[in-house]
Amino acid sequence: MNRKYFMGLTLIAALAVAPTTWACGSPGQKTHVGKVMAVDMTKKSFTIFDVQTATPITFISDESMLKDLQDVRGMVQVKYEHAGDALKAIDVRY
């Protein structure tokens, strides 16, 4: 394989992965990325397994967002804000 071609592919792959990695690491972003582990309709919350910290993180949310998350099987990106001691999901992308 041509060395320039290989280096170009490596750079493209690094740039594609970088925003996901930075999202969790930057406190100003208020974003976590991970896989949905549980959705609790009674507590109006859901939990993801965060890819950067390798720990579960629970967010409170509204009912419509929770209904959408019940069928999600892949990775999600959660934008949140602080609501007292809890994290409130304001946007979820999958």
C-alpha positions as a Markdown table, in Angstrom:
| # | Residue | x | y | z |
|---|---|---|---|---|
| 1 | Met | 0.0 | 0.0 | 0.0 |
| 2 | Asn | 1.3 | 3.5 | -0.8 |
| 3 | Arg | 2.6 | 5.2 | 2.3 |
| 4 | Lys | 0.9 | 8.5 | 1.5 |
| 5 | Tyr | -2.4 | 6.7 | 1.0 |
| 6 | Phe | -2.0 | 4.9 | 4.4 |
| 7 | Met | -1.1 | 8.1 | 6.2 |
| 8 | Gly | -4.1 | 9.9 | 4.7 |
| 9 | Leu | -6.5 | 7.1 | 5.8 |
| 10 | Thr | -5.0 | 7.2 | 9.3 |
| 11 | Leu | -5.5 | 11.0 | 9.6 |
| 12 | Ile | -9.1 | 10.7 | 8.4 |
| 13 | Ala | -9.8 | 7.9 | 10.9 |
| 14 | Ala | -8.2 | 10.0 | 13.8 |
| 15 | Leu | -10.3 | 13.0 | 12.9 |
| 16 | Ala | -13.5 | 11.0 | 12.7 |
| 17 | Val | -12.9 | 9.5 | 16.2 |
| 18 | Ala | -11.6 | 12.6 | 17.9 |
| 19 | Pro | -14.9 | 14.5 | 18.4 |
| 20 | Thr | -16.4 | 11.6 | 20.2 |
| 21 | Thr | -13.4 | 11.3 | 22.5 |
| 22 | Trp | -13.2 | 15.0 | 23.2 |
| 23 | Ala | -17.0 | 15.2 | 24.0 |
| 24 | Cys | -16.6 | 13.4 | 27.3 |
| 25 | Gly | -13.3 | 14.9 | 28.3 |
| 26 | Ser | -14.3 | 18.5 | 28.0 |
| 27 | Pro | -16.4 | 19.8 | 30.9 |
| 28 | Gly | -17.6 | 22.8 | 28.8 |
| 29 | Gln | -19.2 | 20.4 | 26.3 |
| 30 | Lys | -21.5 | 18.8 | 29.0 |
| 31 | Thr | -21.7 | 15.7 | 26.8 |
| 32 | His | -21.3 | 12.0 | 27.5 |
| 33 | Val | -21.1 | 9.2 | 25.0 |
| 34 | Gly | -22.0 | 5.6 | 25.7 |
| 35 | Lys | -24.4 | 2.7 | 25.4 |
| 36 | Val | -27.8 | 2.7 | 26.9 |
| 37 | Met | -27.9 | 0.2 | 29.8 |
| 38 | Ala | -31.4 | 0.8 | 31.3 |
| 39 | Val | -34.4 | 3.0 | 31.0 |
| 40 | Asp | -36.6 | 3.5 | 34.1 |
| 41 | Met | -40.0 | 5.0 | 33.2 |
| 42 | Thr | -41.1 | 5.3 | 36.9 |
| 43 | Lys | -38.0 | 7.3 | 37.9 |
| 44 | Lys | -38.0 | 9.1 | 34.6 |
| 45 | Ser | -34.3 | 8.3 | 34.1 |
| 46 | Phe | -31.9 | 6.3 | 31.9 |
| 47 | Thr | -28.4 | 5.0 | 32.4 |
| 48 | Ile | -25.6 | 4.8 | 29.9 |
| 49 | Phe | -22.2 | 3.1 | 30.2 |
| 50 | Asp | -19.9 | 6.0 | 29.5 |
| 51 | Val | -17.0 | 5.1 | 27.1 |
| 52 | Gln | -14.4 | 7.4 | 28.5 |
| 53 | Thr | -14.9 | 6.9 | 32.2 |
| 54 | Ala | -16.0 | 3.2 | 31.8 |
| 55 | Thr | -18.7 | 3.8 | 34.5 |
| 56 | Pro | -22.5 | 4.0 | 34.4 |
| 57 | Ile | -24.0 | 7.5 | 34.3 |
| 58 | Thr | -27.7 | 8.1 | 35.1 |
| 59 | Phe | -29.6 | 11.0 | 33.6 |
| 60 | Ile | -33.1 | 12.3 | 34.4 |
| 61 | Ser | -35.3 | 13.0 | 31.3 |
| 62 | Asp | -38.7 | 13.6 | 30.0 |
| 63 | Glu | -41.1 | 10.8 | 29.1 |
| 64 | Ser | -40.9 | 11.3 | 25.3 |
| 65 | Met | -37.1 | 11.0 | 25.3 |
| 66 | Leu | -37.3 | 7.9 | 27.4 |
| 67 | Lys | -39.8 | 6.2 | 25.1 |
| 68 | Asp | -37.4 | 6.8 | 22.2 |
| 69 | Leu | -34.4 | 5.3 | 24.1 |
| 70 | Gln | -36.1 | 2.0 | 25.0 |
| 71 | Asp | -35.4 | 0.6 | 21.5 |
| 72 | Val | -31.9 | 2.1 | 21.1 |
| 73 | Arg | -29.2 | -0.6 | 20.8 |
| 74 | Gly | -26.1 | 1.4 | 19.7 |
| 75 | Met | -24.1 | 4.3 | 21.1 |
| 76 | Val | -25.7 | 7.5 | 22.1 |
| 77 | Gln | -24.4 | 11.0 | 22.7 |
| 78 | Val | -26.1 | 12.8 | 25.6 |
| 79 | Lys | -26.0 | 16.6 | 26.1 |
| 80 | Tyr | -27.0 | 17.5 | 29.7 |
| 81 | Glu | -27.3 | 20.2 | 32.2 |
| 82 | His | -27.0 | 20.1 | 36.0 |
| 83 | Ala | -30.3 | 19.9 | 37.9 |
| 84 | Gly | -29.2 | 20.0 | 41.5 |
| 85 | Asp | -27.3 | 16.8 | 42.2 |
| 86 | Ala | -28.7 | 15.1 | 39.1 |
| 87 | Leu | -27.8 | 15.3 | 35.4 |
| 88 | Lys | -30.7 | 16.3 | 33.2 |
| 89 | Ala | -30.6 | 15.1 | 29.6 |
| 90 | Ile | -31.5 | 17.9 | 27.2 |
| 91 | Asp | -30.6 | 16.2 | 23.9 |
| 92 | Val | -29.8 | 12.6 | 22.9 |
| 93 | Arg | -28.4 | 11.6 | 19.5 |
| 94 | Tyr | -28.1 | 8.1 | 18.2 |
